Amino acid sequence: MRVLGIESSCDETAVAVYDDIGGLLSHRLYSQVAMHQPYGGVVPELASRDHVRRLLPLVREALADAQSTPESIDGLAYTAGPGLIGALLVGAGFATALSVAWDKPALGIHHLEGHLLAPLLEPNPPAFPFLALLVSGGHTQLVDVAALGEYRILGETLDDAAGEAFDKTAKLLGLPYPGGAALAALAENGRSGQFVFPRPMLDRPGLDFSFSGLKTAALVALRGRDLPPSVRADVARGFEDAVVETLAEKCRRALGVTGHRRLVIAGGVGANRRLRARLTTVVCDLNAEVFFPRPEFCTDNGAMIALAGCMRLGKGMCGSLNMGARANWELGAIGV
Protein backbone atom coordinates (compact mmCIF):
# COMPACT_ATOMS: atom_id res chain seq x y z
CA MET A 1 0.00 0.00 0.00
CA ARG A 2 1.28 3.45 -0.94
CA VAL A 3 -0.03 6.57 0.83
CA LEU A 4 0.41 10.28 0.24
CA GLY A 5 0.55 12.14 3.57
CA ILE A 6 -0.25 15.83 4.07
CA GLU A 7 0.57 17.85 7.20
CA SER A 8 -0.67 21.43 7.64
CA SER A 9 -1.60 21.78 11.31
CA CYS A 10 0.49 24.86 12.07
CA ASP A 11 3.45 26.57 10.39
CA GLU A 12 4.94 23.77 8.29
CA THR A 13 3.54 22.55 5.01
CA ALA A 14 4.71 18.97 4.53
CA VAL A 15 4.03 16.16 2.07
CA ALA A 16 5.40 12.61 1.98
CA VAL A 17 4.90 9.29 0.21
CA TYR A 18 5.12 6.11 2.29
CA ASP A 19 4.95 2.53 1.02
CA ASP A 20 4.32 -0.42 3.34
CA ILE A 21 7.01 -2.42 1.52
CA GLY A 22 9.44 0.21 0.28
CA GLY A 23 9.18 2.45 3.38
CA LEU A 24 9.49 6.22 3.12
CA LEU A 25 9.88 7.08 -0.55
CA SER A 26 9.92 10.87 -0.31
CA HIS A 27 9.21 13.76 2.00
CA ARG A 28 9.08 17.48 1.35
CA LEU A 29 8.63 20.31 3.84
CA TYR A 30 8.30 24.07 3.65
CA SER A 31 8.77 25.97 6.92
CA GLN A 32 7.02 29.28 7.51
CA VAL A 33 9.40 30.36 10.30
CA ALA A 34 10.85 33.29 8.36
CA MET A 35 7.37 34.59 7.58
CA HIS A 36 6.22 34.52 11.22
CA GLN A 37 9.49 35.68 12.79
CA PRO A 38 8.72 39.43 12.66
CA TYR A 39 5.55 38.78 14.71
CA GLY A 40 7.26 36.66 17.38
CA GLY A 41 4.87 33.75 16.82
CA VAL A 42 2.53 32.07 14.35
CA VAL A 43 -0.13 34.27 12.73
CA PRO A 44 -2.96 31.81 11.88
CA GLU A 45 -4.33 33.66 8.86
CA LEU A 46 -0.89 33.97 7.28
CA ALA A 47 -0.21 30.30 7.99
CA SER A 48 -3.42 29.18 6.28
CA ARG A 49 -2.82 31.30 3.19
CA ASP A 50 0.71 30.00 2.83
CA HIS A 51 -0.46 26.38 3.03
CA VAL A 52 -2.73 27.12 0.05
CA ARG A 53 0.28 28.36 -1.93
CA ARG A 54 2.65 25.52 -1.02
CA LEU A 55 0.63 22.30 -1.05
CA LEU A 56 0.24 21.60 -4.76
CA PRO A 57 3.93 22.24 -5.65
CA LEU A 58 5.04 20.08 -2.72
CA VAL A 59 2.73 17.23 -3.78
CA ARG A 60 4.17 17.34 -7.28
CA GLU A 61 7.73 17.30 -5.91
CA ALA A 62 7.02 14.45 -3.48
CA LEU A 63 5.41 12.32 -6.19
CA ALA A 64 8.35 12.95 -8.52
CA ASP A 65 10.87 12.09 -5.79
CA ALA A 66 8.99 8.86 -5.07
CA GLN A 67 8.71 8.05 -8.78
CA SER A 68 4.98 7.75 -8.21
CA THR A 69 1.90 8.76 -10.13
CA PRO A 70 -1.63 9.37 -8.86
CA GLU A 71 -2.53 5.92 -10.19
CA SER A 72 0.11 4.31 -7.96
CA ILE A 73 -1.22 6.00 -4.81
CA ASP A 74 -3.64 3.82 -2.84
CA GLY A 75 -4.85 6.44 -0.41
CA LEU A 76 -4.34 9.87 1.11
CA ALA A 77 -3.82 10.82 4.74
CA TYR A 78 -4.06 14.33 6.14
CA THR A 79 -3.77 15.89 9.57
CA ALA A 80 -7.31 16.40 10.84
CA GLY A 81 -6.36 17.84 14.25
CA PRO A 82 -5.49 19.14 16.70
CA GLY A 83 -4.03 22.39 15.41
CA LEU A 84 -4.94 25.76 13.92
CA ILE A 85 -8.39 25.22 12.47
CA GLY A 86 -7.82 27.32 9.32
CA ALA A 87 -4.56 25.55 8.56
CA LEU A 88 -6.15 22.14 9.16
CA LEU A 89 -9.04 22.96 6.83
CA VAL A 90 -6.62 23.82 4.03
CA GLY A 91 -4.96 20.39 4.24
CA ALA A 92 -8.23 18.54 4.76
CA GLY A 93 -9.92 20.28 1.84
CA PHE A 94 -6.94 19.71 -0.42
CA ALA A 95 -6.68 16.01 0.44
CA THR A 96 -10.43 15.49 0.05
CA ALA A 97 -10.39 17.17 -3.37
CA LEU A 98 -7.50 14.95 -4.48
CA SER A 99 -9.33 11.87 -3.23
CA VAL A 100 -12.27 12.75 -5.49
CA ALA A 101 -10.07 13.57 -8.48
CA TRP A 102 -7.97 10.41 -8.07
CA ASP A 103 -10.80 8.17 -6.84
CA LYS A 104 -8.79 7.20 -3.75
CA PRO A 105 -9.80 7.09 -0.07
CA ALA A 106 -8.75 10.01 2.15
CA LEU A 107 -8.30 9.53 5.90
CA GLY A 108 -7.96 12.16 8.63
CA ILE A 109 -5.11 11.47 11.06
CA HIS A 110 -4.64 12.66 14.63
CA HIS A 111 -1.55 14.87 14.69
CA LEU A 112 -0.29 13.39 17.96
CA GLU A 113 -0.73 9.84 16.71
CA GLY A 114 1.58 10.81 13.86
CA HIS A 115 4.21 11.93 16.37
CA LEU A 116 3.80 8.75 18.45
CA LEU A 117 4.42 6.62 15.37
CA ALA A 118 7.33 8.69 13.98
CA PRO A 119 10.02 6.41 15.52
CA LEU A 120 8.60 3.60 13.37
CA LEU A 121 10.17 5.41 10.40
CA GLU A 122 13.64 4.51 11.71
CA PRO A 123 15.69 1.43 10.76
CA ASN A 124 15.24 -0.02 14.26
CA PRO A 125 11.57 0.70 15.07
CA PRO A 126 10.03 -0.08 18.48
CA ALA A 127 7.49 -2.87 18.74
CA PHE A 128 4.15 -2.43 20.49
CA PRO A 129 3.49 -1.99 23.38
CA PHE A 130 5.61 0.90 24.63
CA LEU A 131 5.62 3.98 26.82
CA ALA A 132 5.74 7.29 24.95
CA LEU A 133 6.80 10.73 26.10
CA LEU A 134 5.09 13.19 23.77
CA VAL A 135 6.77 16.53 24.36
CA SER A 136 6.24 19.55 22.12
CA GLY A 137 5.22 23.19 22.05
CA GLY A 138 1.58 22.34 22.64
CA HIS A 139 1.64 19.01 24.50
CA THR A 140 3.50 17.19 27.24
CA GLN A 141 2.05 13.74 27.88
CA LEU A 142 3.08 10.29 29.01
CA VAL A 143 1.14 7.75 26.96
CA ASP A 144 0.74 4.00 27.36
CA VAL A 145 0.69 2.77 23.75
CA ALA A 146 -0.74 -0.75 23.55
CA ALA A 147 -1.21 -0.86 19.76
CA LEU A 148 -2.26 1.34 16.88
CA GLY A 149 -5.15 3.47 18.14
CA GLU A 150 -4.95 2.10 21.70
CA TYR A 151 -3.64 5.01 23.77
CA ARG A 152 -4.01 5.67 27.50
CA ILE A 153 -2.87 9.00 28.94
CA LEU A 154 -0.88 8.35 32.12
CA GLY A 155 0.07 11.94 32.84
CA GLU A 156 0.02 15.34 31.16
CA THR A 157 0.80 18.96 31.81
CA LEU A 158 -1.63 20.88 33.98
CA ASP A 159 -0.69 24.19 32.37
CA ASP A 160 2.14 25.06 29.96
CA ALA A 161 3.69 22.38 27.79
CA ALA A 162 7.46 21.94 28.04
CA GLY A 163 8.02 23.37 24.58
CA GLU A 164 5.78 26.34 25.38
CA ALA A 165 7.82 27.03 28.52
CA PHE A 166 11.02 26.85 26.44
CA ASP A 167 9.60 29.38 23.98
CA LYS A 168 8.35 31.79 26.65
CA THR A 169 11.62 31.68 28.59
CA ALA A 170 13.54 32.23 25.37
CA LYS A 171 11.47 35.37 24.84
CA LEU A 172 12.44 36.58 28.33
CA LEU A 173 16.08 36.12 27.30
CA GLY A 174 15.55 38.18 24.16
CA LEU A 175 15.99 35.23 21.82
CA PRO A 176 14.34 35.18 18.39
CA TYR A 177 11.35 33.05 17.39
CA PRO A 178 11.24 30.06 17.41
CA GLY A 179 12.68 30.27 20.89
CA GLY A 180 13.05 26.66 22.05
CA ALA A 181 15.86 25.74 19.71
CA ALA A 182 17.56 29.10 20.30
CA LEU A 183 17.47 28.59 24.08
CA ALA A 184 18.96 25.09 23.75
CA ALA A 185 21.75 26.50 21.57
CA LEU A 186 22.46 29.26 24.12
CA ALA A 187 22.48 26.70 26.96
CA GLU A 188 25.40 24.93 25.28
CA ASN A 189 27.59 27.83 26.47
CA GLY A 190 26.08 27.97 29.96
CA ARG A 191 27.45 26.59 33.23
CA SER A 192 25.39 24.04 35.12
CA GLY A 193 24.53 25.00 38.70
CA GLN A 194 24.84 28.77 38.35
CA PHE A 195 21.04 29.06 38.35
CA VAL A 196 19.07 26.25 39.97
CA PHE A 197 15.39 26.26 39.08
CA PRO A 198 12.66 24.10 40.64
CA ARG A 199 11.86 20.65 39.30
CA PRO A 200 8.06 21.01 39.15
CA MET A 201 5.89 18.31 40.77
CA LEU A 202 8.77 15.96 41.53
CA ASP A 203 8.05 16.40 45.24
CA ARG A 204 4.71 14.63 44.93
CA PRO A 205 3.54 11.30 43.49
CA GLY A 206 2.00 10.94 40.07
CA LEU A 207 2.92 11.46 36.44
CA ASP A 208 1.45 14.89 35.68
CA PHE A 209 3.60 17.88 34.73
CA SER A 210 3.52 21.62 35.35
CA PHE A 211 5.86 24.11 33.70
CA SER A 212 4.16 27.45 34.28
CA GLY A 213 5.90 27.97 37.63
CA LEU A 214 9.26 27.14 36.11
CA LYS A 215 8.79 29.88 33.54
CA THR A 216 7.87 32.28 36.38
CA ALA A 217 11.00 31.26 38.30
CA ALA A 218 13.08 32.22 35.26
CA LEU A 219 11.31 35.58 35.11
CA VAL A 220 12.09 36.25 38.78
CA ALA A 221 15.75 35.25 38.30
CA LEU A 222 16.12 37.68 35.40
CA ARG A 223 14.31 40.62 37.00
CA GLY A 224 16.57 43.61 37.70
CA ARG A 225 19.71 41.73 36.66
CA ASP A 226 22.32 42.76 34.13
CA LEU A 227 22.29 40.27 31.30
CA PRO A 228 25.69 39.91 29.68
CA PRO A 229 25.99 36.91 27.34
CA SER A 230 27.50 34.67 30.03
CA VAL A 231 24.59 35.25 32.44
CA ARG A 232 22.00 34.66 29.72
CA ALA A 233 23.73 31.39 28.83
CA ASP A 234 23.82 30.31 32.50
CA VAL A 235 20.08 31.03 32.88
CA ALA A 236 19.34 29.06 29.71
CA ARG A 237 21.41 26.14 30.99
CA GLY A 238 19.70 26.17 34.39
CA PHE A 239 16.27 26.26 32.78
CA GLU A 240 17.10 23.46 30.35
CA ASP A 241 18.53 21.33 33.16
CA ALA A 242 15.30 21.73 35.15
CA VAL A 243 13.08 20.71 32.23
CA VAL A 244 15.28 17.77 31.28
CA GLU A 245 15.50 16.42 34.84
CA THR A 246 11.74 16.77 35.31
CA LEU A 247 10.94 14.91 32.09
CA ALA A 248 13.54 12.23 32.80
CA GLU A 249 12.30 11.53 36.33
CA LYS A 250 8.69 11.29 35.20
CA CYS A 251 9.73 8.82 32.49
CA ARG A 252 11.57 6.77 35.11
CA ARG A 253 8.44 6.67 37.25
CA ALA A 254 6.19 5.78 34.30
CA LEU A 255 8.44 2.92 33.22
CA GLY A 256 8.24 1.57 36.75
CA VAL A 257 4.46 1.91 36.90
CA THR A 258 3.77 0.30 33.52
CA GLY A 259 6.55 -2.26 33.47
CA HIS A 260 7.34 -1.31 29.87
CA ARG A 261 10.86 -1.85 28.62
CA ARG A 262 10.55 0.42 25.58
CA LEU A 263 10.39 4.20 25.80
CA VAL A 264 9.54 6.28 22.72
CA ILE A 265 10.24 10.01 22.54
CA ALA A 266 8.08 12.08 20.20
CA GLY A 267 7.54 15.76 19.47
CA GLY A 268 9.75 18.77 18.82
CA VAL A 269 11.41 18.89 22.26
CA GLY A 270 12.51 15.30 21.60
CA ALA A 271 15.26 16.74 19.41
CA ASN A 272 16.92 18.36 22.46
CA ARG A 273 20.44 16.95 22.84
CA ARG A 274 20.56 16.98 26.63
CA LEU A 275 17.15 15.35 26.94
CA ARG A 276 18.25 12.54 24.64
CA ALA A 277 21.44 11.98 26.61
CA ARG A 278 19.64 12.00 29.98
CA LEU A 279 16.90 9.61 28.87
CA THR A 280 19.49 7.25 27.42
CA THR A 281 21.07 7.07 30.88
CA VAL A 282 17.68 6.52 32.54
CA VAL A 283 16.73 3.56 30.36
CA CYS A 284 20.19 2.01 30.72
CA ASP A 285 19.78 2.12 34.51
CA LEU A 286 16.44 0.32 34.14
CA ASN A 287 17.65 -2.21 31.54
CA ALA A 288 15.20 -0.74 29.02
CA GLU A 289 15.45 0.78 25.53
CA VAL A 290 14.75 4.26 24.23
CA PHE A 291 13.72 5.12 20.66
CA PHE A 292 14.07 8.56 19.10
CA PRO A 293 12.94 9.72 15.67
CA ARG A 294 15.65 11.54 13.74
CA PRO A 295 15.51 15.29 14.51
CA GLU A 296 13.75 16.17 11.23
CA PHE A 297 10.89 13.85 12.21
CA CYS A 298 10.59 15.23 15.76
CA THR A 299 9.00 18.40 14.43
CA ASP A 300 5.88 18.43 12.24
CA ASN A 301 6.31 16.47 9.01
CA GLY A 302 4.36 14.64 6.35
CA ALA A 303 6.20 11.34 6.77
CA MET A 304 4.58 10.55 10.11
CA ILE A 305 1.12 11.32 8.67
CA ALA A 306 1.73 9.13 5.63
CA LEU A 307 2.94 6.29 7.88
CA ALA A 308 -0.08 6.56 10.20
CA GLY A 309 -2.38 6.62 7.18
CA CYS A 310 -0.71 3.57 5.67
CA MET A 311 -1.05 1.65 8.94
CA ARG A 312 -4.70 2.58 9.38
CA LEU A 313 -5.72 1.97 5.77
CA GLY A 314 -3.85 -1.34 5.98
CA LYS A 315 -6.16 -2.31 8.84
CA GLY A 316 -9.20 -1.64 6.68
CA MET A 317 -10.06 1.83 7.91
CA CYS A 318 -11.63 3.80 5.11
CA GLY A 319 -11.95 7.51 4.71
CA SER A 320 -15.01 9.36 3.48
CA LEU A 321 -15.93 12.57 1.74
CA ASN A 322 -17.01 13.98 5.12
CA MET A 323 -13.96 16.18 5.49
CA GLY A 324 -12.92 16.44 9.13
CA ALA A 325 -10.85 19.04 10.98
CA ARG A 326 -10.77 19.64 14.73
CA ALA A 327 -8.84 22.33 16.58
CA ASN A 328 -9.11 20.20 19.75
CA TRP A 329 -9.08 16.41 19.72
CA GLU A 330 -8.28 14.12 22.63
CA LEU A 331 -5.70 11.48 21.76
CA GLY A 332 -7.39 8.80 23.84
CA ALA A 333 -10.65 9.20 21.92
CA ILE A 334 -9.52 8.25 18.42
CA GLY A 335 -9.62 4.44 18.53
CA VAL A 336 -9.04 2.19 15.52
Buried (B, 14 or more C-beta within 10 A) or exposed (E): BBBBBBBBBBBBBBBBBBBBEEEBBBBBBBBBEEBBEEEEEBBBEBBBBBBBEBBEEBBEBBBEBBEBEEEEBBBBBBBBBBBBBBBBBBBBBBBBEBBEEBEBBBBBBBBBBBBBBBBBBEEEBBEEBBBBBBBBBBBBBBBBBEEBBBBEBBBBBEBBBBBBBBBBBBBBBEBEBBBBBBBBBBBEEBEEEEBEBBBBBEEEEEBBBBBBBBBBBBEEBBEEEEEEEEBBBBBBBBBBBBBBBBBBBBBBBBBEBBEBBBBBBBBBBBBBBBBBEBBBEBBEEBEBBBBBBEEEBBBBBBBBBBBBBBBBBBEEBEBEEEBBBBBEBEBEEBEE
